[in-house]
């Protein structure tokens, strides 16, 4: 006997997948900005993680590619995609927390989206899988 899937739960998971694609794209754009123009981001003194803009650019670019691919993979409903999605949303939130001094509004916006993605994938993630 199969369980009835909630349309709302599937909607939240689909929204999380699209948000991961968006977050990945944002990370890629931020990464390319840091890599291509080292002076693009303001550098503030006395912060725990003091990387230069190019290092932050590579961090964001690599994380963005992984988050983007995990977002596309969520449409299949694969457990590994949900797992990678939660892990990468967590990594994204931590990276953006450390990145707050360079671009506070952008970082806080991405953190808020990451928290929603984590919630949607952990609470409603399994509802996207089609009934067998």
C-alpha positions as CSV (number, residue, x, y, z in Angstrom):
1,X,0.0,0.0,0.0
2,X,1.5,3.3,-1.0
3,X,1.2,6.6,0.9
4,X,-0.6,9.5,-0.7
5,X,1.8,12.3,-1.6
6,X,1.0,15.8,-0.5
7,X,1.0,18.3,-3.3
8,X,2.2,21.0,-0.9
9,X,5.2,18.8,0.1
10,X,6.1,18.1,-3.5
11,X,5.8,21.8,-4.2
12,X,8.1,22.7,-1.3
13,X,10.7,20.2,-2.6
14,X,10.4,21.5,-6.2
15,X,10.8,25.0,-4.9
16,X,13.9,23.9,-2.9
17,X,15.3,22.4,-6.1
18,X,14.8,25.7,-8.0
19,X,16.2,27.6,-5.1
20,X,19.3,25.4,-5.1
21,X,19.7,26.1,-8.8
22,X,19.4,29.8,-8.0
23,X,21.8,29.6,-5.1
24,X,24.3,27.7,-7.2
25,X,24.0,30.4,-9.9
26,X,24.5,33.2,-7.4
27,X,27.6,31.4,-6.0
28,X,29.0,31.0,-9.6
29,X,28.4,34.7,-10.3
30,X,30.0,35.8,-7.0
31,X,32.9,33.4,-7.6
32,X,33.6,34.7,-11.1
33,X,33.4,38.3,-9.8
34,X,36.0,37.5,-7.2
35,X,38.2,35.6,-9.6
36,X,38.1,38.0,-12.6
37,X,38.2,41.3,-10.6
38,X,40.2,41.0,-7.4
39,X,39.2,44.5,-6.3
40,X,35.4,43.9,-6.7
41,X,34.7,43.0,-3.0
42,X,35.5,45.3,-0.1
43,X,38.0,43.8,2.3
44,X,37.4,44.5,6.0
45,X,40.0,44.1,8.7
46,X,39.9,41.9,11.8
47,X,37.7,39.1,10.5
48,X,38.2,35.5,11.5
49,X,38.4,34.1,7.9
50,X,40.6,36.6,6.0
51,X,40.8,35.2,2.5
52,X,41.5,37.5,-0.5
53,X,38.8,38.0,-3.1
54,X,40.3,35.5,-5.5
55,X,40.2,32.7,-2.8
56,X,36.6,33.6,-2.0
57,X,35.9,33.5,-5.8
58,X,37.2,30.0,-6.1
59,X,35.3,28.8,-3.0
60,X,32.0,30.3,-4.4
61,X,32.6,29.0,-7.9
62,X,33.2,25.4,-6.8
63,X,30.4,25.4,-4.2
64,X,28.1,27.0,-6.8
65,X,28.7,24.3,-9.4
66,X,28.0,21.5,-6.8
67,X,24.9,23.2,-5.5
68,X,23.6,23.8,-9.1
69,X,24.1,20.2,-10.0
70,X,22.5,19.0,-6.8
71,X,19.5,21.3,-7.5
72,X,19.0,19.7,-11.0
73,X,19.4,16.2,-9.5
74,X,16.6,16.9,-7.0
75,X,14.1,16.6,-9.8
76,X,14.8,12.9,-9.9
77,X,13.9,12.5,-6.3
78,X,17.1,10.6,-5.6
79,X,18.0,10.2,-1.9
80,X,21.7,11.1,-2.7
81,X,20.5,14.3,-4.3
82,X,18.6,15.3,-1.2
83,X,21.6,14.4,1.0
84,X,24.0,16.4,-1.1
85,X,21.4,19.2,-1.2
86,X,21.2,19.4,2.6
87,X,25.0,19.1,3.0
88,X,25.7,21.8,0.3
89,X,23.0,24.1,1.6
90,X,24.7,23.8,5.0
91,X,28.2,24.5,3.5
92,X,26.7,27.4,1.6
93,X,25.3,28.9,4.7
94,X,28.5,28.6,6.6
95,X,30.6,30.0,3.7
96,X,28.2,32.9,3.4
97,X,28.4,33.6,7.1
98,X,32.1,33.8,6.8
99,X,31.7,36.0,3.7
100,X,29.4,38.6,5.5
101,X,32.1,41.3,5.8
102,X,32.6,41.3,2.0
103,X,29.0,41.5,0.9
104,X,26.6,41.5,3.8
105,X,23.2,41.8,2.1
106,X,24.0,39.1,-0.5
107,X,25.4,36.8,2.1
108,X,22.4,37.1,4.5
109,X,20.0,36.6,1.6
110,X,21.7,33.4,0.5
111,X,21.8,32.2,4.2
112,X,18.0,32.7,4.4
113,X,17.4,30.7,1.2
114,X,19.8,28.0,2.4
115,X,17.9,27.6,5.6
116,X,14.6,27.2,3.7
117,X,16.2,24.6,1.4
118,X,17.5,22.6,4.3
119,X,14.0,22.7,5.9
120,X,12.2,21.7,2.7
121,X,14.5,18.8,1.9
122,X,14.5,17.4,5.4
123,X,10.8,17.7,6.0
124,X,9.3,17.2,2.6
125,X,12.2,15.8,0.4
126,X,11.0,12.2,0.2
127,X,7.6,13.2,-1.1
128,X,8.9,14.0,-4.5
129,X,9.7,10.4,-5.3
130,X,7.0,8.9,-7.5
131,X,5.0,6.0,-6.0
132,X,6.3,2.6,-7.0
